[in-house]
Amino acid sequence: MKKILNNKKGFTFIETLVSVTILSFIVIGVLTMTSVHIKMNSFALHHTKAVQLAEEGVEMLLRLDPSVLPGYYDPGQTEDFGTIVKYPDYSRTITVKIDPGDMNNYRITCSVIWRSQRLNSKPLVLSMLRTL
C-alpha cells in the first residue's frame, strides 16, 4: 500500500486540471474565431451580390436613350424582395433625377438592400452622374 502512495509516475490532479483549462481556452478561442469568420464571409457574399445588382441596375439605364431618362424613374422604381430573378433576398430602387446645377446632367442612383439577421441593415448605394 505504501508503494502505491509514493508512486511518482503519472500526472497529479493539479497538472491535469491546468492542462485541461489551457486546452479549453484554446478551443474556445478557435471556435470564436471560426464563428466570426463565418459571419464576415456571409456579409462579404451579400455585399458582393448587392454591388452586382446595383451595377446591373445602372448599366440597364445607361443602355437606354439619354433623352428619355430624365424623369423616367422619378420618384424611383423599386423591385421588392422576391421580384429580382435569382436574388429573392434583395430589393433594388433605381432613381433618375436632373442635376439642379446643370440641366444637361442627370444622376442615376441605385440602392440595394438585402435581408439579414441584423435589424438595421444599411442599403448599398451606387450613384452616377451622366450628361445628356
C-alpha positions in Angstrom: 0.0 0.0 0.0 2.8 2.4 0.8 4.4 1.7 -2.5 1.3 2.8 -4.4 1.0 6.2 -2.5 4.7 7.1 -3.1 4.5 6.4 -6.8 5.9 9.4 -8.6 4.9 8.3 -12.1 1.9 10.0 -13.9 0.3 13.4 -13.6 -1.2 15.0 -10.5 -4.7 16.3 -10.3 -3.5 19.9 -10.4 -1.4 19.3 -13.5 -4.3 17.7 -15.3 -6.6 20.5 -14.3 -4.2 23.2 -15.5 -3.7 21.4 -18.9 -7.5 20.9 -19.4 -8.1 24.6 -18.6 -5.4 25.8 -21.1 -6.8 23.4 -23.7 -10.4 24.7 -23.1 -9.2 28.3 -23.6 -7.6 27.4 -26.9 -10.6 25.5 -28.2 -13.0 28.4 -27.2 -10.7 30.9 -29.0 -10.6 28.8 -32.2 -14.4 28.4 -32.1 -15.0 32.1 -31.6 -12.7 33.0 -34.5 -14.5 30.4 -36.7 -17.9 31.9 -35.8 -16.7 35.5 -36.6 -15.1 34.3 -39.9 -18.4 32.7 -41.0 -20.4 35.9 -40.3 -17.8 38.0 -42.1 -17.8 35.7 -45.1 -21.6 35.8 -45.3 -21.6 39.6 -45.2 -19.0 39.7 -47.9 -21.1 37.4 -50.1 -24.2 39.6 -49.6 -22.3 42.8 -50.2 -20.8 41.4 -53.4 -24.2 40.4 -54.8 -25.6 43.8 -53.8 -22.8 45.6 -55.8 -23.5 43.4 -58.8 -27.2 44.2 -58.6 -26.6 47.9 -58.3 -24.2 47.9 -61.2 -26.7 45.9 -63.3 -29.4 48.5 -62.5 -27.2 51.4 -63.5 -26.0 49.7 -66.7 -29.5 48.9 -67.6 -30.3 52.6 -67.7 -27.1 53.5 -69.5 -28.1 51.4 -72.4 -31.3 53.5 -72.9 -31.5 56.6 -75.0 -30.4 59.5 -72.7 -33.2 61.8 -73.9 -35.9 59.6 -72.3 -34.1 59.2 -68.9 -34.8 62.5 -67.0 -37.9 61.9 -65.0 -38.2 58.3 -66.3 -37.5 56.8 -62.9 -38.6 59.8 -60.7 -39.5 59.3 -57.8 -38.0 55.8 -58.4 -38.7 52.3 -59.5 -38.5 49.7 -56.7 -38.1 45.9 -57.2 -39.2 44.4 -53.9 -37.9 41.3 -52.2 -38.6 38.2 -54.3 -39.1 40.1 -57.6 -35.5 40.1 -58.7 -34.8 36.8 -60.5 -32.2 34.6 -58.7 -32.0 37.1 -55.8 -35.1 36.8 -53.7 -33.5 38.3 -50.6 -32.6 41.6 -52.3 -34.6 44.8 -53.0 -33.4 47.4 -55.6 -34.6 51.0 -56.1 -33.4 53.0 -59.2 -33.9 56.8 -59.4 -33.0 59.2 -62.2 -33.0 62.9 -61.4 -31.9 66.0 -63.3 -28.9 67.8 -61.7 -30.2 71.1 -60.4 -26.9 72.8 -61.1 -26.7 71.8 -64.8 -29.9 70.8 -66.7 -27.8 68.7 -69.1 -26.7 66.4 -66.4 -28.7 63.8 -64.6 -27.9 61.5 -61.7 -28.7 57.8 -61.7 -28.9 56.3 -58.2 -29.4 52.6 -57.5 -29.8 51.4 -53.9 -29.8 47.8 -53.0 -30.7 46.3 -49.6 -30.8 42.7 -48.5 -32.5 40.7 -45.8 -30.1 39.8 -43.0 -30.1 38.7 -39.3 -29.4 42.3 -38.2 -32.3 44.6 -37.9 -30.6 47.8 -39.1 -29.0 46.8 -42.4 -28.0 49.8 -44.5 -28.5 49.9 -48.2 -25.7 49.8 -50.7 -26.0 53.0 -52.9 -24.3 53.4 -56.3 -24.7 56.8 -57.9 -23.5 58.0 -61.3 -23.6 61.4 -63.0 -24.3 61.4 -66.8 -24.5 64.1 -69.4 -27.3 64.3 -72.0 
